[in-house]
Amino acid sequence: MTFPLLTALGVLPLVGALLTFLVKGNPGKMLAFAFSLATLALGVWVFVQSGDLSETHQWIPAIGAWYALGLDGMGKVMVLLTVVLVPVVLLAEWHVGERQPGWSTRVFFALALLVEGLALFVFLATDVLLFYLFFEATLIPMYFLIGGWGGPRRGAAALKFLLYSLAGGLIMLFGVIGVGAHSAASADGPSFLIADLAKLDFSGGVGRWLFLAFFIAFAIKAPMFPVHTWLPDTAEQATPGSSTLLVGILDKIGTFGMIRLCLGIFPEASTWATPVILVLAVISVLYGALMAIGSKDLMRLIAFTSISHFGFMVLGIFAFTTQSLTGSIFYMLNHGFSTAALFLVIGFIVQRRGSARIEAFGGVQKVAPVAAGLFLVSGLSALALPGTSSFISEFMVMAGAWQRHPIITAVATLGTVLAALYIMLAYQRTMTGPLTEQVSEHFRDDLGWREKSVLAPLIALLLVFGFVPGPLMNVVENTAKDAMATLGMTDPAPAAVEGGK
């Protein structure tokens, strides 16, 4: 019997969460961190395995539900992102329970491990019903992470997050029931396996309604305009670590699901809805960027930049070229690391100042040059500066999308210009200029060794994948090719050059 490697990967952080709840005090924190490192080691081991991995066992035969896990190139990238970010977050929030009244740090760590385990099962599930159950289960620990620690209005922010997410989940449930009923009426009998559902004909009105059920849920998760409003409020009130888990990992389930389920099961409906989705993607790109420029709160600013970046990802997915799809998958990974670096470095700065308001800062680089420098590097990665991995993914999305939709892509390129504005203006207003009395009073020191240890691996990965993206491109490209084959599309032929040259 083959060792269930994928099951072990998802179960390991869940076991760690349970033990962390039971072991009180500082030993509980250490135990949680140890489990996060063990999950990181196992996740990297799974990532480097050649070929696709899978586990399939009968679960509920009467309705065709399976306990089915699988890992293709896109899944491997999402696993890598998840297992890297969780120990980084735990180290960043090492004293979260001491900074404010509320639950203990140990409980925060246990909930973070729950998020990790459930998210891993979402990325591993190859049965739609199993995917849905874990998709919904991630809301529970995330709700308590937002509501348990953070700003004074964290309870309202957590409730808004939950209501939006539950609404999306209820809409998706309609889709899950619909695909199950459709498969039950087929000659092969009921099955929720994605591979079996992909063989069925979902063209026509029924398929389009079911597609919309899944897409709306994923658009809320992503988040896209106009169902994005929960994210800025949540990011403003949650701790930097909670925001990192939410935006860096859980929100990727939205774009992941668009590729895995929307394109994989409903290819006809995906092409039918493409014109509207591309318009919404471009609106997300520009709206998020403009709102980031006008934002007066640093945490809200990062949330709006993410709305813009998710717009680029969705543009790449529904441009339907191998290059744009590959770029979107790579973008998920890079955005996770760059946004994590931004949330955490700004979180360290905000903790010292006691405020996230941009107007509360000025001249920080004079008293905390390391913090200011890491803020700048993280910001440059977020605006896709050449040399960072974000540039590679954004360039691939734009170049691939241009092949089919040059006008839409040209409009979306304004988002790259606006990105330079919102990052550099934020840096200028907070880090440069005269040293204000308030900053001088609150900044007693620069970043310590723990805080530098949190940010160093994220910055290193952004630079390494920026200069050496080839190995990761090879991992995710097959997923993009499979999606194109499912859609029945080929890449546009290169434009003929006059004179045959």
N, C-alpha and C positions, 0 to 999 in steps of 0.2 A: 504493500500500500504506500503510495506516494505521500510524503509529508505535506499537510495542508498549509503551504507557505503563506498564501494570501489570507486565509482565515487567521493564522497566527499574527499576521501584520495588523489586522484590524482589532483582534482581541487583546493584544498586548497592552495598548494604552487604556483600554476599558478595565482590565484587571488592575492596572496601576491606579486608575481613578478610584476604584473600590477600596484598595488598600490605603490610599491616601486619605480617604474619608475616615478610615478606622484608626489610623495612626496619628495621634495628636501632636501638636507642637512642631518644633523645628525638624525632628526626624521625619515627619510627614512630608515637609517641603523637600527634604533631601531625597526621600523615596520617589516622589513624583518626578523630580528632575532626573533621577537615575532611570526611571521608566521611559522618560522622553528620549534620553540618549540611547537606550536599548532599542526603542522604536526607530530612531534615526539610523542606527547601525543595520537593523533588519531591512528598513526601507531602501537604503543604499544598496544592500545586497540584492534585493529584488530588482532594483533599477538596472543593475549591471548584468542581470541574467539575459542571455540571448534568447530571442524568440518571444512569443506571447505565452503567458501563463494562464491556466484556467482550472476551475474546480466546479463540478456540477453534481448535485445530489437532488433526488426527488424530495419535494417539500409538501405540497398539497396537490396530489394528483387529480383530484376531482375538478379543480379549476385550472390546472396546468401551470401552477406556480412552482418554481424551482429555487433551491438555494444554489445560485449560480454566480460565481465570481470569475472575472477575467481581467487581464491587463495587457492592453496594447500600448503603442507608443504614447498616445495622449494620456492614458492612465498612468503610465510611468512618470511622466512629467508632473502630473498632479500629485502623485505620491511623493515625489522628491520635494516638491514645494511644501507639502504639509509636514513632512517629518523634519524638515530643516527649520521651519518657522516656529514650531511649538517649543522646543527647548530654548530658542532665542527669546520668545515671549516670557517664558518662565523666569529666565535669568533677568530680563528687563524689569519684571514685576516682583522681584524678590521681596520687596518690603511693602507691597500694595496694601496689606491689611494693617500696616502700622501708620500709614500716611493719613488715614481718615477713619472715622468710626464706621463700623459695619462688620461684615463677616471676616474671618481670618484669611490670611494668605494661603493657608493650607486648603481651604475650601475653593479658593480661586484656582489653585493648581489642579485640584481634582476635577473641577468643571472644564478646565482647559484640556485635560487629558480625555474627558468625555467627548468634547468637540472633535478632538483629533481622531479618536477611534471611529466615531460615527461618520465623519467626513471621509475617512479612508474607505469605509464600506460603501459610501455613495459612489466614490470613484471606481470601486472594484465591481460593483453589482452589474450583472449582465441579464438580470431578470427585471422587468419593469415594475412589478409589484414590490420586489425587494428594494429596488432603487427608491420607490416612493416612500416606503416605510422609513428608511434611513434618512431620506431627504427631510421628512417631517420631524424625525427624532432629533436632528441637529438643532431645532429651534429651542428645545427645552433648556439645555445647558447654556446656550447663547443668551437666552432671555435673562437667566439669573446672573450671568457675567455682566450684562449691561446694567441690570437693575440693582445689583448688589454693591457695585463699586463705581465711583465716578462723580459727576457733577451733581448739583442740587436738584436738577430736573431729570435725573437718570431714570426714575420710575416711569415718568410719562414717555420718555424716549424708548424704554424697553417695551412698553405697551404698544406704542406705535409700530415698532419693529415687528412685534408679535402679530398684531392685527393684519398688517400688510402681508406678512409671510403666511399666515393662516389662510388669508383670502386666496393667495396664489396656490396654496396647497389644496384647498377645496376645489378650485377650478381644475387643477391637475387631476384630482381624484375622478372627476367626470371623464377625463381622457383615459385614465387607467381602466376604469370600468368599460369604457367604449372599446378599447383595443382588445380587452378580454372577451367581450361579447362577440366582437368581429372574428376573433380567432376561434371561438367555440363553434361558430357557424361554418368554419372552413372544413375541408375534407380531412385534414390531418388532426382535427380535434383541438381542444383548448391548449393554449400555451402563452405564457408571459415572457418567454425568452426573446430577447431583442433579435437574435439571429432568426428565429422562426417568424416573428412579426414582420421582419424586413422582407420576407418572401411573399407576404400577402399583398393584395391589391387594395390600397387605401385611397385610390384616386376618386375624384368626385366630391360631392357635397359632404358626405359623412367624414371622409378623410380630412377635409379642410376644417371642419368643426373640431375634430379631435386634435389636429395640429394646433389650432388656436388655443385649445385648453392647455397644452404643454407649453406653447410659446409664451403665453401670458404669464404663466407661473415662472418661467425662466427669465422673462423680461423684468419682473418684479425683483427677482433674486439678483440679477446682474449688477446694478439696476439700470434701466433705460428710462429716458424721458417718454411718457409723462408719469410713470409709476415709480419715481425715484425719491420722492420727498422724505421718505423715512430715513434715508442714509445721512444727510447732513445733520439732522437732529440727533441721531444716534451717535455719530462720530464726535459731536460737540460734547456730549454728556458722558460717554463711556471712557474708560481708561485707555491709554495708548495701546496696551497689550490686547485688550478686548477688541478695539477697532482693527488691530492688525489681524487677529483671528477672523474677524467678520469680513473685512474687505480683502485681505490677503488670501484667505482660503475659502470661506463659505460662499462668498459672492461669485467665485469662479464656477460653482456648481451651475450657475445660470448659463454661462457660455459653453461649459462642458456639456450640459444637457441639450443645448441647441444642436451641437454636432452629433452627439451620441443618439439622441432620440428623435429630434425634429427632422434632421437630414436623413438619419438612418432608417426611420420607419415611414416618414411621410415625404418622399422626394418630390412627388407631384405638387403637393400643397406648399412645400417650401419654395418651389419656383413660382407658384401662383402668388404667394405673399411677398415675394422679394421686393417689388417696387416700393411698397409701403414701409417695409422693414428698413430698406436702405435710407429712405427719407428720415425715419425716426433715428437711425444710427447717426446720420449727419447732424440732426438737431441736437442729439445728445453730445456729440463732439463739441459743437459750438456753444451750446447753452452751458455745459459744464465748465468750459474754459472761461466764458464771460462771467459766470457767477463766481468762479474762483478769483478772478481779477477784482471783483467788487467785494469780496468777502472781508470782514473785519475780524474774523476769528480764525486762528491758524488751523484748528482741527476741522472746521467746516471747509476751509480752503482745500485741504487734502481730500475731503469727501467729494467736493465738486470736481477736482482734477480726476478722481477715479471715475466719475460719471462720464467725463470726456473720454478717458482711456477705454472704458467699456464700449463706448460708441465706436471707437476704432476696431475693437475686437469683433463686434457684430458686423461692421462693414466688411471686414475680411472674411467672415464666415459666409455671408450671403452674396459676396461677389462671385463665388463659385469658380475659383481658379485654385490650382494646386499651390501656387505660391502664396496667395492670400490666406488660404486655410492654414498652411504651414506657419505663416507669420502670426496668425491669430492664436494658434496653440502655443507658440513660443512666447507670444505677448502675455498670455496668462501667467506663465512662470516669471517673466521679467517684471511685470507689474506687481506681482506678489512680493518680490524682493525689494523693488524700489519703493513701493508704498509702505512696506514694513519699516524700511530704513527711515523714511520721512516721519511716519507716525512716532517711532520710538525716539529719534533724536529730538524732535520737537517736544515730545513728552518730557524728556529729561530737562529741556530748557524751560518748559512751562512749570515743571515742579519747582524749579529754583525761583522763578519769578512770581509764581502764585496766580498767574493769569494767562489765558490764551489769546487775549485781545492784542491785535497787532500794534495798536496805539500804546500799549503798556511797555513796549520795547524800544530799543535804540542803543547802538554802540556796543552790542553784546560781544562782538569780536575782540574788543579791547580787554575784556575781562575773562572771556571764555573762548579763546581762539580755536581750540580743538572742536568744541561744539559747533561753532560757526562754520568751520571748515567742513565738518561732516554734514552739516545742513546743506551747504553749497553743493557738495558732491552728490548727495542724495537727490537734491533738486535738479541738478544737471542730468542725472539719470532719468528722472521723471519727465523732463522735457525732451528726452531722446537725443542727447548730445552724441555725436559720433565717437566711438570708442567705448560706449556703454552698450549693454545687451539690449536695452530698450530701443536704441536706434535701429538695430538689425531687425527686430520684430516689426517696428512701425514702418520701416522702409519696405519690408516684404509685403505688408498689408497694402500699402499705398501702390506699390508697383504692380502687385497682382490685381488689385481692384481696377487700376487704370486700364487694364486690358479689355475689360467689359464695360466699365462705366466711367469714362474719362471725365465727364462733366461733374458727376457726383463726387468723384475723387478730388477734382480740382477745388471744389467747395470745401471738402473736408481738410485739405491741406492748410486752410486758414487756422485750423486747430493747432497745428504745430507752431505757427507764429504766435498765437495767443498763449501757448504753453510757455514760451520764452518770457512773455510779459508777466504772467502770474507768478512764475518762480522767481524771476530776477527782481520784480517789484517787492515781493514778500521778503526776499533776502535783504534788499536795500533798506526797507523800512524797519527791519528788526535788528539786523546784524551790523549795519554800517552807521555812519554819522556820529554826532556827539554822544558821549556816554551820559545817559540820563541818570538823575539822582536815584530813581526807583530801581533801575538795573544795578547800579553800583551798590545799593543797599542790600539787595537780595542775592546777588551772585557772589557767594563767598569762595567758590572754587570752580574749576573747570571740570570736565567729565573725569570720573574716576576709572579705575581699572575694570570694574564690572561693566560699566556703561560702554567703555571702549570695546570690551570683549563681546558685547551684544552687537555692536554695529560693524565691527571688523569683518566677520564672515559674510555679512550681507553686501558690503561694499566690494569685498574680494570677488564674490560670485558675479556681481554686476559687471565687473571689469573683465574677469576671466571669460565669461560667456559673451562679452562684447568683442573680445579679440579672437576667441577660439569658439565660434558658435557651431562649427561643423559637426561635432559628435552629437549634439542635441538635435540639430537639423535632421540628421540621419534617423534619429529615434522617432521623431514626430511625422516625418514626411509620409510614411506608409499609411498613417491614419488619414492624412489629407487625400492620398490617392484612393484609398478605399471609399471615402466619402464621395469623391468625384465619380467613381464607378457606380456607386449606389444611385447617384443623381442621374446617371446616364449621360454625363457631360465630358467633354474634352477641353483642354485649354485652347484658347483662341490662337490661331496661327499668327506668327509674326507678320507685321505689315510688310507688304512688298516694297522694295526700294526701287526707285526709278532707275531704269537702265539695267535692272537685273543684278545690281551690286548690293 
